[in-house]
Amino acid sequence: MARVAIRYPRNGNTFISFLAFPRCNAEFSHSASVITPRDYSSSPSNTSISIKGKLRVSNRFENVKCFDDAVSVFRQMVREQPLPSPVSFSKLLKIMVNMKHYSDVVSLFGEMQKLGIPTNEFILSIVINSYCLMHRADLGFSVLAIFFKTGIPFNVVTFNTLIGGLFAENKVKDAVHLFKKLTRENICEPNEVMYATVMNGLSKRGHTGKIFSLLRLMEQGSTKPDTCIYNIVIDALCKDRMLDDAINLLNEMKQKGVPPDIITYSSLIDGLCKFGQWEYVRTMFDEMVNLNIYPTVYTFSIVINGLCKEGKAEDAEEIMRHMIRKGVEPTVVTYNAIVDGYRLRGQMDRARRIFDSMIDKSIEPNIISYNTLINGYCKKKKLDEAMQLFLEISRKGFKPDIFTYNIILQGLLGVGRSDTAQKFFADMLSAGQRPDFCTHSILLVGYFKNGLVEEAMSLFHKLEREGEDNDIELYNIVIDGLCKNGKLDKAYAIFEKLSLIGLHPNVIVYTTMINGFCLEGLLDEAKDMLRKMEDDGCLPDNVTYNVIMQGFLRSNRIGETRAFLKEMTGKTFPFDTTTTELLIDVIAKDPSLLDMIPEFHPEKKK
């Protein structure tokens, strides 16, 4: 008997409880079932089910189309004599899981226990999976006690489910701890699926180094990495911009006789596209074809998206025509990438042409298609076209999402149509759409930009009272808006309030206050704020210095400007366009200040 630390719920948290478990089976044990005081399966008359009964059970599962059907079948099953086998109950519960009725699966399982209905490892694993899908892996662990109590052996699938559930709840340390205990205590021999579950969980959180170490550990064990495992590692390396390591791993897996597949090459191509390494992309395509691995629509869409992100929408269109000639039909994702490519270039006529051609090809646009076009029209200040598309969404049977509303709100406020924006926001609430942080930020920024300080502060105080989105970014928006509307005293009062409510000003907030002082000509106060942030352990950045430099240049305080120039030179901070223009203006008025130029360009210093 091995011992493993299993975490159970306690007051909403987790704690370590040491329980003894036998070593788990690598696969499901089909013969295991619970022996209860009322053993429905032990009498000779119950050792088999008639063919007629099997057909009846099969047919009734086929007729389960909704939750009520599932409950009705369950009620019929518990009244039958003899009772259907545990396998039949597991089939029904599995159907309910597919319907996403996770809590109802748990409830019916509870009824089964009360009725003394036999269970097996399939049913218990389904219940654990339901808990995990409900993001209650802690309750999933409690089911392990039933395994132990009834003598049903644990299996690797059970622990795979629990590890996946922990990762889904972002409990990375708990998931890794469980995996290590299973292997270290020899409780369960990890299979490829368990390794893949752990690696995927780590990959989604950027733990590339740990994934690579796990690959090397796996290579030393009895379960050798397959193509799927290598794909996870290669994809993680590509996402972490470690392309050389990813390509080396591709060569390594080929040397070991592990064949790459379309997923392997798609991950590498995606990474190469993001770096603009188009020659290497072509090499990868050639290598794929030589191995009789042909690019799918997903692979082509990766390349098309990469080209569009680099402003090469025409090249992306040519790739799409090429894939069509090769018999690979583009999807809505492919078209969306090209629409977005033209949007990024501000070429909305071309973007609309691609959108319309998609419809002509009988490919239904999705909400992303509409959002992309609406965003483009709003950026070009063509709000009438954007609103027409917004109305078309509902006519086409789609439902606008929060991104749709946010785009249009930002567009309306950006062109000064504040009244229309407020009405649109009210319509959004009436439609049942809940605003998010982005919505509130757009409204605050828009109100301040249009001089609606009272409306902005009313919304801000409402958010404060409700405790929504009360993070430092929200306060920075308000401080910045007040400063730009000549309300420096109110801005400073909010700044001073931050420490009282447990928020610490970051470099952005300090820079905003420095800019506020500079806008009011309070340069000594701006300089004091710069020193205060340094004393508070918040180091100024390039933007901070540019802001204060601009303030002193505008006030022609050249002596102090020279001091800031030296500080920036020492920190190798570059100057932005506005600072450059101001400096040139000052030098034009007083050519003797030309000696400031070498200090202005740290890279020129030898």
Secondary structure, DSSP 8 states (H G I E B T S, - for coil): -EEEEEEEEETTEEEEEEEEE---BSS--TT-----SS-TT-SGGGS---HHHHHHHHHHHHT--SHHHHHHHHHHHHH-SS---HHHHHHHHHHHHHTT-HHHHHHHHHHHHHTT----HHHHHHHHHHHHHTT-HHHHHHTHHHHHHHT---BHHHHHHHHHHHHHTT-HHHHHHHHHHHHHTTS----HHHHHHHHHHHHTTT-HHHHHHHHHHHHHSSS---HHHHHHHHHHHHHTT-HHHHHHHHHHHHHTT----HHHHHHHHHHHHHTT-HHHHHHHHHHHHHTT----HHHHHHHHHHHHHTT-HHHHHHHHHHHHHTT----HHHHHHHHHHHHHTT-HHHHHHHHHHHHHTT----HHHHHHHHHHHHHTT-HHHHHHHHHHHHHTT----HHHHHHHHHHHHHTT-HHHHHHHHHHHHHTT----HHHHHHHHHHHHHTT-HHHHHHHHHHHHHHT-S-SHHHHHHHHHHHHHTT-HHHHHHHHHHGGGGT----HHHHHHHHHHHHHTT-HHHHHHHHHHHHHTT----HHHHHHHHHHHHHTT-HHHHHHHHHHHHHHT----HHHHHHHHHHHHH-GGGGGGHHHH-GGG--
